[in-house]
Amino acid sequence: MNNLFNRLLAYYHINENDYRLLTMDITEDNFAEGHSFKDMDNCVRVVKEAIANNKKIFIYGDYDADGIMSISILVKMFKMLNYPVSYHVPNRYTDGYGLNLQRSQEIVADGYDFLITVDNGITAFEGIDYAKNNGLQVLVFDHHQPGDTFPNCDYILHPSVSGFGETATSAGFVTFMFAKSILGQFDYYLATLASISLVSDMMPLVSYNRNLLRLIIKSYRDHPSKSIDLLKENEEFNAVTIGMRIAPKINAIGRLIDNDSLLSRTVEFFTSEDQDTLLNYNEWINQINLERKELTKEAVENSKDIDVEAPAIVGIIAQKEGIIGLIANNFVKKYHKPTIIFALDQSGEIYKGSARSPEGLNIVDTFAQLSEYLEAYGGHAMAGGCSLKKENYEAFKKAFIAIAKETKVAKKTVETIPLYINEITFENYDLIESFSPFGECWPAPSFSLPRIRVASLMYSRDGQHILTSIGNSSRLTGFYFSKENLSQYQFVDMVGTLRLSTYFSKTTIEFLINEINETK
């Protein structure tokens, strides 16, 4: 038995039987075996009745990747049913999150008979009440935390409300399950969109979430799609590519675009068959994503007025509010402190804030304590958002930092698996990959290479990066670990991950170094 296999079992706290279940064959029929939505049959029935009665159907979603996937799944599904529908991708800057009263009034005024909300709706009481009071049938497909009461809709599909299962899942997954039921078949393209939503919305990769993602990753080469191929470029379709390349591009549109007609391009991109449209929109998506990267980099570099020495980081940026979450995330990773970044909204009177925190400080509980300063707030323990009037900013900042000062933030520790140089092989890489896909609640394993002789390391020409071959097909790679800094040590311990790297058609296994410590 491979000794690394036993170390991997211990790392994930599972036994060999658990591993067999983890790696069993997943099919279209068994990925969600034993799980079903209460009222699924009713939802299918009323939509089929709406089609039979030629009712005007409207879909209202959200601007993030999960919302875009959810709208696209429904639009594509109705195309497969040869039935026209309309939809709206909300504008972050004018609509905000969820179905609001004004948009509901417009839907009613435009003569729609049937409304489906996706990735929102479970707390959209005012908008849904207006639609129902004006004769519309309303279905809510959502996965967000419900309140004590439910909206006045016809039926709800929701992982917990509908008794589907204990594992949280994405709106895209919920919407896909509806599409699967009404179509009477498993459509691989719709399932691919749902799998993207699972990773983009950081859903736990266990149970039915993991099963669907595994199935789609395994079968993607047999069921490719032009839109996904364009987004992933030359990368393999897997959880890493979704999280690092595909989802950020989709999210960039909702973060930066303040134009309703342009926002709809994302859904057109995922539902069109026209090759010229796909190529043109892909180029546009890449341009917006590049702008998102540049704006984020610029905001971080120009945030010298933000005090990073305080117990919590609280500051204002001049850029669009769509990137404040990215900035907050950047600061938390760098300084490991509770962070909230604000940007001025379009009214010029309200600051919108996005907060992130390491374990220890609960964002929503903190907002609740400081509600006297806030106009609105929401979120969960480690991430949230709020808004406040300009005149309340300084008082809020002072109070937020005071709470952070009294709160003990947990030090982030990374559990590692001991690995040895001679174990960096293709065989062991395949073994590690058999535990994938990795993501939320199922992290990629981190490895420690003990007692590496510093004198044996090779570097880039400028001496700034470790580039050390350890045989014909493996190497140690460490960016910004300079020869000058490491020369003070005789032996070091390395922490990192394994990955495949292909250069000029030659594939090697890299131990990508994340951390180096002197051997004790």
Salt bridges, closest charged atoms under 4 A:
ASP25 OD1 - LYS218 NZ 3.48
GLU49 OE2 - ARG45 NH1 3.43
ASP66 OD2 - HIS143 NE2 3.19
ASP95 OD2 - HIS88 NE2 2.80
ASP95 OD1 - ARG103 NE 2.78
GLU106 OE1 - ARG103 NH1 2.91
ASP119 OD1 - HIS143 NE2 3.11
ASP119 OD1 - HIS144 ND1 3.86
ASP142 OD1 - HIS144 ND1 2.81
ASP154 OD1 - LYS132 NZ 2.93
ASP201 OD2 - HIS143 NE2 3.27
ASP229 OD1 - LYS232 NZ 3.87
GLU233 OE1 - ARG245 NH1 3.24
GLU233 OE2 - LYS249 NZ 2.69
GLU235 OE2 - ARG245 NH2 3.44
GLU236 OE2 - ARG221 NH2 2.80
ASP260 OD2 - ARG103 NH2 2.69
GLU273 OE2 - LYS76 NZ 2.48
GLU301 OE2 - LYS297 NZ 3.20
GLU321 OE2 - LYS352 NZ 3.69
GLU423 OE2 - ARG7 NH2 2.44
GLU510 OE1 - ARG499 NE 2.66
